Amino acid sequence: VEGIGAYTSDDPDTARIFWTDGGVHQNITFPVHPDPVSGMHCWHQKVTVEKAHPGDKYGDVLVDTNKSFAIYKEWLAMTRPAPGPNGLRRPLWLARPLRPAEEMFYVEKK
């Protein structure tokens, strides 16, 4: 296993990775919310990011999880259940970096 960096794949975006530090994952700072239109995980909330204070350590995060969960539930109430039209989990037209293979957009029928 190697660190973070560019690599070769079928997706040209993987060759454009210029950073080497994973940092703090954004979902810890502000968790994802379900987008009512696309079905994607999105970030629909206001956040405040500050410079480090004396005594802070790398990766320190402070989150009001009760408030964050309440906002998540508001957005969840606006969504439709899966699958979407034609059995899709997400719209095929929605551009995204490191796009999965097209068959991954469909919900399997059981």
C-alpha positions in Angstrom: 0.0 0.0 0.0 1.3 3.4 -0.9 0.4 6.9 0.2 -1.9 9.4 -1.6 -0.9 10.4 -5.1 -1.6 10.2 -8.8 -2.1 6.8 -10.4 -3.1 5.4 -13.8 -6.6 4.1 -14.4 -9.4 4.3 -16.9 -10.4 7.6 -15.3 -8.1 10.5 -16.3 -8.9 12.3 -13.1 -6.7 9.8 -11.1 -3.6 11.1 -12.9 -4.5 14.7 -11.7 -4.1 14.0 -8.0 -1.5 16.4 -6.7 -2.0 16.2 -3.0 -0.1 13.8 -0.7 -2.0 14.3 2.6 -5.4 12.8 3.3 -6.2 15.5 5.9 -9.5 15.3 7.8 -12.3 13.5 5.9 -15.0 16.0 5.1 -17.7 13.7 6.3 -16.4 14.1 9.9 -16.5 17.9 9.6 -19.9 18.0 8.1 -21.7 14.8 7.3 -23.4 14.1 3.9 -27.1 14.6 3.3 -29.3 12.9 0.7 -30.0 15.2 -2.3 -33.7 15.0 -3.2 -33.1 15.4 -6.9 -29.9 13.4 -7.7 -30.0 10.9 -4.9 -26.3 11.8 -4.4 -24.7 12.4 -1.0 -24.3 16.1 -0.8 -23.4 18.7 1.8 -26.4 21.0 2.4 -25.4 22.9 5.5 -23.5 25.9 6.6 -20.2 25.2 8.3 -17.6 27.4 10.0 -13.9 26.5 9.5 -11.4 28.3 11.6 -7.6 28.5 11.8 -6.1 26.3 14.5 -6.2 27.7 18.0 -3.4 27.3 20.5 -3.6 23.7 21.9 -5.4 22.3 18.8 -3.9 19.2 17.2 -3.8 18.0 13.6 -7.2 16.6 12.8 -9.2 18.1 15.7 -12.8 18.5 14.7 -15.8 19.9 16.8 -19.3 19.0 15.5 -22.7 19.5 17.1 -23.9 16.0 16.1 -27.5 16.6 17.3 -27.9 19.7 15.1 -26.2 18.0 12.2 -28.5 14.9 12.5 -31.6 17.1 12.7 -30.5 18.8 9.4 -29.9 15.4 7.8 -33.5 14.3 8.8 -34.9 17.4 7.2 -33.2 16.6 3.9 -34.1 12.9 4.1 -37.8 13.8 4.4 -37.5 15.5 0.9 -36.1 12.4 -0.9 -37.8 9.7 -2.8 -37.2 6.0 -2.1 -34.9 4.1 -4.4 -34.8 2.9 -7.1 -35.3 5.9 -9.4 -36.5 5.9 -13.0 -35.4 2.8 -15.0 -33.9 1.3 -11.8 -31.3 3.9 -11.4 -29.6 4.7 -8.0 -28.3 8.0 -9.5 -28.9 9.9 -12.8 -26.4 8.9 -15.5 -26.1 12.5 -16.6 -24.7 13.7 -13.3 -21.0 14.3 -13.8 -18.7 13.2 -11.0 -15.0 12.7 -10.5 -13.8 9.1 -10.5 -17.2 8.0 -12.0 -18.1 4.4 -11.3 -18.8 2.0 -14.1 -22.3 2.5 -15.5 -23.7 -0.7 -14.2 -23.0 0.5 -10.7 -25.7 3.2 -11.1 -28.5 0.6 -11.3 -30.3 -1.1 -8.4 -30.4 -4.9 -8.8 -33.9 -6.4 -8.8 -34.3 -9.2 -6.3 
